[in-house]
Amino acid sequence: MLELTEHAPTEDYAALRGAIDAHGPGVDLAVDDAGAGVASLRHILELRPRFVKLDIGLVSGVDRDPARQAMIAGMVHFAAETDCVLVGEGVESEAERRALRRLRVPLGQGYLFGRPGAAEDLVRDGRHARG
């Protein structure tokens, strides 16, 4: 998996797509920080990633904010039409998790699910994500 962030400026999408494709057909692309700015939306439109990570700014307080819910609902529609998978970033409360599930966002990451750590620790301890 390759992840492209809002902070990676891109002038030549054809060259970037070529560099991604050079890694082979088994490599998926994720675009991070969707909704944080214009660049991430352009990345999504130009590169057609397999995963789109909804920025914490959209996710935080989604359970209490109809505008955030409407924006995410639009992204859910986009994901369904383009066959990409949404990931809600920064899920910190059970209420946010429930709201994202109600909106049909299939994956989430954030402190509600666990603190960041080394993959080796997760395997060794037998822990896994919940959703």
PENOR-V474150 format. One record per pair of residues at least 12 apart in sequence whose C-alpha atoms are under 7 Angstrom apart, sorted by sequence separation. I is the first residue (numbers start at 1). J is the second residue. If there is no record, write none. Layout:
i->I j->J
i->I j->J
This chain:
i->31 j->43
i->31 j->44
i->113 j->129
i->88 j->105
i->91 j->108
i->113 j->130
i->31 j->49
i->34 j->52
i->87 j->105
i->91 j->109
i->92 j->110
i->30 j->49
i->34 j->53
i->35 j->54
i->36 j->55
i->86 j->105
i->87 j->106
i->88 j->107
i->89 j->108
i->90 j->109
i->91 j->110
i->92 j->111
i->93 j->112
i->29 j->49
i->30 j->50
i->31 j->51
i->32 j->52
i->33 j->53
i->34 j->54
i->35 j->55
i->86 j->106
i->87 j->107
i->88 j->108
i->89 j->109
i->90 j->110
i->91 j->111
i->92 j->112
i->29 j->50
i->30 j->51
i->31 j->52
i->32 j->53
i->33 j->54
i->34 j->55
i->36 j->57
i->86 j->107
i->87 j->108
i->88 j->109
i->89 j->110
i->90 j->111
i->91 j->112
i->28 j->50
i->29 j->51
i->30 j->52
i->31 j->53
i->33 j->55
i->35 j->58
i->108 j->131
i->107 j->131
i->1 j->27
i->2 j->28
i->3 j->29
i->4 j->30
i->5 j->31
i->6 j->32
i->1 j->28
i->2 j->29
i->3 j->30
i->4 j->31
i->5 j->32
i->6 j->33
i->1 j->29
i->2 j->30
i->3 j->31
i->4 j->32
i->5 j->33
i->76 j->104
i->3 j->32
i->59 j->88
i->76 j->105
i->17 j->47
i->59 j->89
i->60 j->90
i->73 j->103
i->59 j->90
i->60 j->91
i->52 j->84
i->54 j->86
i->59 j->91
i->63 j->95
i->6 j->39
i->13 j->46
i->51 j->84
i->52 j->85
i->53 j->86
i->54 j->87
i->56 j->89
i->63 j->96
i->6 j->40
i->50 j->84
i->51 j->85
i->52 j->86
i->53 j->87
i->54 j->88
i->55 j->89
i->56 j->90
i->62 j->96
i->5 j->40
i->49 j->84
i->50 j->85
i->51 j->86
i->52 j->87
i->53 j->88
i->54 j->89
i->61 j->96
i->53 j->89
i->63 j->99
i->62 j->99
